[in-house]
Amino acid sequence: KQKSKISASRKLMLKSLMVAKAKEEIEQETVDKEEEKERYLAERAPPLQTGGMSFAELQELCQELHAKVDVVDEERYDIEVKVMHNTREIKDLNIKVLDLRGKFKRPNLRRVRVSADAILRSLLGSKHKVSMDLRTNLKSVKKEDTEKEKTVEVSDWRKNVEAMSGMEGRKKMFDAAKGPAP
């Protein structure tokens, strides 16, 4: 128990040291970013010397600055459009990857042979006592019956259409489907 208490306190101390170090690094990063921003602005936009300029020169300077701002805005807009297009394309590709790969890993399935009795036992529980042979309930078919059905008279189709037209033909079809009258 004493070793676990010591190791727990060491872990806690190590964790607090790591948090303090991470906090210092974050603060240093923000300071570095601010310095880089100031250096970049000093390089790209030097301070203006407006003292001793006439009104016309100030207007010309304003027009030049306005033109530069327009160019920068156009570039910014173009970059934003490219970024939006690329993000949309990335989303579409991610969707395609998910569709091709599938969202879930499919496990290898094994074939399991289960009898009808076992299925009924699992569904019904203790109620199932009688074994059931599914083949006994199937209808037996004789070969003679199937041969009779295959031999169908082939006759002129025009006569058949004329005979079945109108209400009388429909009645014949209904009676034939119903079977022989008793």
Salt bridges, closest charged atoms under 4 A:
ASP70 OD1 - HIS66 ND1 3.84
ASP73 OD1 - ARG76 NH2 3.67
GLU80 OE2 - ARG76 NH1 3.06
GLU89 OE1 - HIS85 NE2 3.56
ASP117 OD1 - HIS128 NE2 3.93
ASP156 OD2 - ARG158 NH1 3.72
